Amino acid sequence: MSNEYQNIHEFDFNLICEYFSLIERQGPGSPEMTLKALSFIDNLNEKSRIADLGCGTGGQTMTLAQNTSGSILGLDLFKGFIDRFNRNATDLNLQHRVKGIVGSMDELPFQPGELDLIWCEGAIYNIGFERGVNEWHKYLKDGGYITVSEASWFTDERPAEINDFWNEAYPEIDTIPVKIAQLQKAGYIPEAVFCLPEYCWTKIFFEPQVEAKKVFMEKYPDNQMAKELMANLSHEEEMYHMYKKYYGYVFYIGRKI
Ligand SMILES: C[S@@+](CC[C@H](N)C(=O)[O-])C[C@H]1O[C@@H](n2cnc3c(N)ncnc32)[C@H](O)[C@@H]1O
């Protein structure tokens, strides 16, 4: 689900949600990279209010919760993910300060200036990076932080096949300097930027899908949408292996001015 929503919007969302509920993370990332991003945030305490937008089943949220002391609200469009998110929080005894709710990142249930930190791993593409960083700015306190990971080009030029693939999936993909400029223009000091290492895709995102695909296809052997979803995911993985030197996920950390 790194960007499958754009690719496969014609697929049954419940089916996609069911598939991605089989794996711990719904996009590239890792606990180490979540902690690395968190290391740039210096204003948190037990009163802090944190929002994790497009939280999925909460892989990164639980890491955040175990390494911060404030309250965290996870928000995701899909109820299946949120149900699992809340079960995960309870299993880790974090339910008193970590809560998942169903909602959309384009209509946030917050008051202006309410949040100390907005977190969003691999999900801002749903409304677009530029729109997201601009619209979410008002919900942060002055000095509050935004931390997002976003698919980005590593080079100014790239082969047509991967250029076309991404322009179809997410036309707003762009180079790191362009994203930094967008962050700055939206009213943040760009505090830190770093690229996710390859294992965040291969080991954390693709590898668990081998078993997930097997389980899923055993359940839906004759379902055409399920077959197309599997083919789409395999194509995404092939593209990554072929063209990973040209793109990847990048963490952008900004502080509201
Ligand atoms: C690639 S997944 C990333 C999930 C999680 N942050 C992670 O890194 O594992 C993108 C997430 O965005 C959610 N999503 C899609 N559209 C959304 C919207 N409008 N508002 C909130 N969440 C949305 C999806 O349900 C999915 O959980």
The ligand as an SDF file (V2000), in Angstrom:
LIG
                    3D

 27 29  0  0  0  0  0  0  0  0999 V2000
    0.6920    3.3460    2.7410 C   0  0  0  0  0  0  0  0  0  0  0  0
   -0.4390    3.2460    4.0770 S   0  0  0  0  0  0  0  0  0  0  0  0
    0.6050    3.7740    5.4350 C   0  0  0  0  0  0  0  0  0  0  0  0
    0.1160    3.2750    6.7480 C   0  0  0  0  0  0  0  0  0  0  0  0
    1.0500    3.5090    7.9350 C   0  0  0  0  0  0  0  0  0  0  0  0
    1.2740    4.9160    8.1860 N   0  0  0  0  0  0  0  0  0  0  0  0
    2.3710    2.8000    7.7220 C   0  0  0  0  0  0  0  0  0  0  0  0
    3.3680    3.4540    7.3980 O   0  0  0  0  0  0  0  0  0  0  0  0
    2.3930    1.5700    7.8790 O   0  0  0  0  0  0  0  0  0  0  0  0
   -1.5010    4.6480    3.7890 C   0  0  0  0  0  0  0  0  0  0  0  0
   -2.6350    4.7720    4.8120 C   0  0  0  0  0  0  0  0  0  0  0  0
   -3.4220    5.9280    4.5120 O   0  0  0  0  0  0  0  0  0  0  0  0
   -4.7830    5.6100    4.8030 C   0  0  0  0  0  0  0  0  0  0  0  0
   -5.6330    6.5840    4.1210 N   0  0  0  0  0  0  0  0  0  0  0  0
   -5.9670    6.6490    2.8100 C   0  0  0  0  0  0  0  0  0  0  0  0
   -6.7120    7.7500    2.5670 N   0  0  0  0  0  0  0  0  0  0  0  0
   -6.8510    8.3890    3.7650 C   0  0  0  0  0  0  0  0  0  0  0  0
   -7.5110    9.5740    4.1700 C   0  0  0  0  0  0  0  0  0  0  0  0
   -8.1590   10.3610    3.3130 N   0  0  0  0  0  0  0  0  0  0  0  0
   -7.4710    9.9240    5.4740 N   0  0  0  0  0  0  0  0  0  0  0  0
   -6.8150    9.1410    6.3780 C   0  0  0  0  0  0  0  0  0  0  0  0
   -6.1690    8.0090    6.0420 N   0  0  0  0  0  0  0  0  0  0  0  0
   -6.1800    7.6340    4.7510 C   0  0  0  0  0  0  0  0  0  0  0  0
   -4.9170    4.1870    4.3470 C   0  0  0  0  0  0  0  0  0  0  0  0
   -6.0330    3.5520    4.8990 O   0  0  0  0  0  0  0  0  0  0  0  0
   -3.6020    3.5930    4.8180 C   0  0  0  0  0  0  0  0  0  0  0  0
   -3.7040    3.1030    6.1230 O   0  0  0  0  0  0  0  0  0  0  0  0
  1  2  1  0
  2  3  1  0
  2 10  1  0
  3  4  1  0
  4  5  1  0
  5  6  1  0
  5  7  1  0
  7  8  2  0
  7  9  1  0
 10 11  1  0
 11 12  1  0
 11 26  1  0
 12 13  1  0
 13 14  1  0
 13 24  1  0
 14 15  1  0
 14 23  1  0
 15 16  2  0
 16 17  1  0
 17 18  1  0
 17 23  2  0
 18 19  1  0
 18 20  2  0
 20 21  1  0
 21 22  2  0
 22 23  1  0
 24 25  1  0
 24 26  1  0
 26 27  1  0
M  CHG  2   2   1   9  -1
M  END
$$$$
